[in-house]
Amino acid sequence: MIVPQAQSCSPSHDHRGMRRPSSAGPAGRRAALASGPDIWEVIRAIRSAREAEPDLESNSLLSLVSDNTGVALRLLTTAVRYWAAYPDEVDAEIASADAAEDGAEQASERERRLLAG
Protein backbone atom coordinates (compact mmCIF):
# COMPACT_ATOMS: atom_id res chain seq x y z
CA MET A 1 0.00 0.00 0.00
CA ILE A 2 1.04 3.58 -0.57
CA VAL A 3 1.97 5.88 2.28
CA PRO A 4 0.73 9.42 1.58
CA GLN A 5 3.47 12.04 1.74
CA ALA A 6 1.82 13.83 4.65
CA GLN A 7 1.33 10.68 6.73
CA SER A 8 3.53 7.95 8.08
CA CYS A 9 0.87 5.29 8.49
CA SER A 10 -0.78 3.24 5.78
CA PRO A 11 -4.16 4.38 4.48
CA SER A 12 -7.15 2.19 5.05
CA HIS A 13 -7.91 -1.01 3.22
CA ASP A 14 -10.05 1.02 0.79
CA HIS A 15 -6.92 1.64 -1.27
CA ARG A 16 -5.96 -1.92 -2.19
CA GLY A 17 -4.43 -2.12 -5.63
CA MET A 18 -1.90 0.59 -4.90
CA ARG A 19 1.85 0.45 -4.41
CA ARG A 20 4.59 2.62 -3.02
CA PRO A 21 7.38 3.22 -5.56
CA SER A 22 10.54 1.48 -4.40
CA SER A 23 12.58 4.61 -5.02
CA ALA A 24 11.46 8.20 -5.08
CA GLY A 25 11.77 9.96 -8.41
CA PRO A 26 12.36 13.65 -9.09
CA ALA A 27 8.88 14.47 -7.82
CA GLY A 28 9.37 12.48 -4.62
CA ARG A 29 7.25 9.60 -3.43
CA ARG A 30 3.95 9.44 -5.31
CA ALA A 31 0.76 7.44 -4.96
CA ALA A 32 0.52 4.91 -7.78
CA LEU A 33 -1.64 2.02 -8.87
CA ALA A 34 -0.09 -1.41 -8.40
CA SER A 35 -0.17 -2.15 -12.11
CA GLY A 36 -0.50 1.22 -13.71
CA PRO A 37 0.10 4.93 -13.65
CA ASP A 38 0.42 7.36 -10.77
CA ILE A 39 -2.85 8.41 -9.14
CA TRP A 40 -2.43 12.02 -10.30
CA GLU A 41 -2.24 10.83 -13.92
CA VAL A 42 -5.50 8.92 -13.54
CA ILE A 43 -7.29 11.84 -11.88
CA ARG A 44 -6.05 14.24 -14.55
CA ALA A 45 -7.33 11.87 -17.25
CA ILE A 46 -10.72 11.63 -15.54
CA ARG A 47 -10.93 15.43 -15.28
CA SER A 48 -9.99 15.79 -18.94
CA ALA A 49 -12.65 13.26 -19.96
CA ARG A 50 -15.25 15.04 -17.82
CA GLU A 51 -14.36 18.35 -19.48
CA ALA A 52 -14.67 16.80 -22.95
CA GLU A 53 -17.83 14.84 -22.12
CA PRO A 54 -19.73 16.83 -19.45
CA ASP A 55 -22.99 14.92 -19.92
CA LEU A 56 -21.66 11.39 -19.39
CA GLU A 57 -22.82 9.65 -16.24
CA SER A 58 -20.05 8.46 -13.93
CA ASN A 59 -19.90 4.81 -15.03
CA SER A 60 -19.75 5.81 -18.69
CA LEU A 61 -17.07 8.37 -17.90
CA LEU A 62 -14.92 5.76 -16.15
CA SER A 63 -15.49 3.33 -19.03
CA LEU A 64 -14.33 6.01 -21.47
CA VAL A 65 -11.17 6.64 -19.44
CA SER A 66 -10.55 2.89 -19.12
CA ASP A 67 -10.93 2.41 -22.87
CA ASN A 68 -8.58 5.33 -23.60
CA THR A 69 -5.91 4.48 -21.03
CA GLY A 70 -6.08 0.71 -20.71
CA VAL A 71 -6.43 1.05 -16.93
CA ALA A 72 -8.97 -1.40 -15.49
CA LEU A 73 -12.20 0.07 -14.10
CA ARG A 74 -11.50 -1.26 -10.60
CA LEU A 75 -8.15 0.55 -10.59
CA LEU A 76 -9.79 3.77 -11.75
CA THR A 77 -12.21 3.43 -8.85
CA THR A 78 -9.27 2.88 -6.49
CA ALA A 79 -7.65 6.06 -7.81
CA VAL A 80 -10.86 8.06 -7.35
CA ARG A 81 -11.23 6.79 -3.78
CA TYR A 82 -7.62 7.64 -3.00
CA TRP A 83 -8.08 11.15 -4.43
CA ALA A 84 -11.25 11.56 -2.35
CA ALA A 85 -9.25 10.69 0.79
CA TYR A 86 -6.14 12.75 -0.09
CA PRO A 87 -7.22 15.48 -2.56
CA ASP A 88 -4.59 18.03 -1.53
CA GLU A 89 -1.75 15.56 -2.10
CA VAL A 90 -2.99 14.46 -5.53
CA ASP A 91 -3.96 17.97 -6.65
CA ALA A 92 -0.48 19.22 -5.70
CA GLU A 93 1.06 16.50 -7.88
CA ILE A 94 -1.19 17.53 -10.78
CA ALA A 95 -0.25 21.20 -10.32
CA SER A 96 3.44 20.28 -10.25
CA ALA A 97 3.14 18.23 -13.44
CA ASP A 98 1.17 21.00 -15.16
CA ALA A 99 3.83 23.56 -14.20
CA ALA A 100 6.64 21.30 -15.46
CA GLU A 101 4.83 20.76 -18.77
CA ASP A 102 4.20 24.49 -19.14
CA GLY A 103 7.87 25.22 -18.45
CA ALA A 104 9.02 22.66 -21.01
CA GLU A 105 6.61 24.06 -23.59
CA GLN A 106 7.85 27.61 -22.98
CA ALA A 107 11.49 26.50 -23.26
CA SER A 108 10.74 24.70 -26.51
CA GLU A 109 9.04 27.81 -27.89
CA ARG A 110 12.04 29.98 -26.92
CA GLU A 111 14.39 27.55 -28.69
CA ARG A 112 12.20 27.57 -31.78
CA ARG A 113 12.12 31.37 -31.88
CA LEU A 114 15.88 31.64 -31.38
CA LEU A 115 16.68 29.15 -34.10
CA ALA A 116 14.08 30.52 -36.51
CA GLY A 117 16.04 33.74 -36.65
C-alpha positions as CSV (number, residue, x, y, z in Angstrom):
1,M,0.0,0.0,0.0
2,I,1.0,3.6,-0.6
3,V,2.0,5.9,2.3
4,P,0.7,9.4,1.6
5,Q,3.5,12.0,1.7
6,A,1.8,13.8,4.6
7,Q,1.3,10.7,6.7
8,S,3.5,8.0,8.1
9,C,0.9,5.3,8.5
10,S,-0.8,3.2,5.8
11,P,-4.2,4.4,4.5
12,S,-7.2,2.2,5.1
13,H,-7.9,-1.0,3.2
14,D,-10.0,1.0,0.8
15,H,-6.9,1.6,-1.3
16,R,-6.0,-1.9,-2.2
17,G,-4.4,-2.1,-5.6
18,M,-1.9,0.6,-4.9
19,R,1.8,0.5,-4.4
20,R,4.6,2.6,-3.0
21,P,7.4,3.2,-5.6
22,S,10.5,1.5,-4.4
23,S,12.6,4.6,-5.0
24,A,11.5,8.2,-5.1
25,G,11.8,10.0,-8.4
26,P,12.4,13.6,-9.1
27,A,8.9,14.5,-7.8
28,G,9.4,12.5,-4.6
29,R,7.2,9.6,-3.4
30,R,4.0,9.4,-5.3
31,A,0.8,7.4,-5.0
32,A,0.5,4.9,-7.8
33,L,-1.6,2.0,-8.9
34,A,-0.1,-1.4,-8.4
35,S,-0.2,-2.2,-12.1
36,G,-0.5,1.2,-13.7
37,P,0.1,4.9,-13.6
38,D,0.4,7.4,-10.8
39,I,-2.9,8.4,-9.1
40,W,-2.4,12.0,-10.3
41,E,-2.2,10.8,-13.9
42,V,-5.5,8.9,-13.5
43,I,-7.3,11.8,-11.9
44,R,-6.0,14.2,-14.5
45,A,-7.3,11.9,-17.3
46,I,-10.7,11.6,-15.5
47,R,-10.9,15.4,-15.3
48,S,-10.0,15.8,-18.9
49,A,-12.6,13.3,-20.0
50,R,-15.3,15.0,-17.8
51,E,-14.4,18.4,-19.5
52,A,-14.7,16.8,-23.0
53,E,-17.8,14.8,-22.1
54,P,-19.7,16.8,-19.5
55,D,-23.0,14.9,-19.9
56,L,-21.7,11.4,-19.4
57,E,-22.8,9.6,-16.2
58,S,-20.0,8.5,-13.9
59,N,-19.9,4.8,-15.0
60,S,-19.7,5.8,-18.7
61,L,-17.1,8.4,-17.9
62,L,-14.9,5.8,-16.1
63,S,-15.5,3.3,-19.0
64,L,-14.3,6.0,-21.5
65,V,-11.2,6.6,-19.4
66,S,-10.6,2.9,-19.1
67,D,-10.9,2.4,-22.9
68,N,-8.6,5.3,-23.6
69,T,-5.9,4.5,-21.0
70,G,-6.1,0.7,-20.7
71,V,-6.4,1.1,-16.9
72,A,-9.0,-1.4,-15.5
73,L,-12.2,0.1,-14.1
74,R,-11.5,-1.3,-10.6
75,L,-8.2,0.6,-10.6
76,L,-9.8,3.8,-11.8
77,T,-12.2,3.4,-8.9
78,T,-9.3,2.9,-6.5
79,A,-7.7,6.1,-7.8
80,V,-10.9,8.1,-7.4
81,R,-11.2,6.8,-3.8
82,Y,-7.6,7.6,-3.0
83,W,-8.1,11.1,-4.4
84,A,-11.3,11.6,-2.4
85,A,-9.3,10.7,0.8
86,Y,-6.1,12.8,-0.1
87,P,-7.2,15.5,-2.6
88,D,-4.6,18.0,-1.5
89,E,-1.8,15.6,-2.1
90,V,-3.0,14.5,-5.5
91,D,-4.0,18.0,-6.7
92,A,-0.5,19.2,-5.7
93,E,1.1,16.5,-7.9
94,I,-1.2,17.5,-10.8
95,A,-0.3,21.2,-10.3
96,S,3.4,20.3,-10.2
97,A,3.1,18.2,-13.4
98,D,1.2,21.0,-15.2
99,A,3.8,23.6,-14.2
100,A,6.6,21.3,-15.5
101,E,4.8,20.8,-18.8
102,D,4.2,24.5,-19.1
103,G,7.9,25.2,-18.4
104,A,9.0,22.7,-21.0
105,E,6.6,24.1,-23.6
106,Q,7.9,27.6,-23.0
107,A,11.5,26.5,-23.3
108,S,10.7,24.7,-26.5
109,E,9.0,27.8,-27.9
110,R,12.0,30.0,-26.9
111,E,14.4,27.6,-28.7
112,R,12.2,27.6,-31.8
113,R,12.1,31.4,-31.9
114,L,15.9,31.6,-31.4
115,L,16.7,29.2,-34.1
116,A,14.1,30.5,-36.5
117,G,16.0,33.7,-36.6
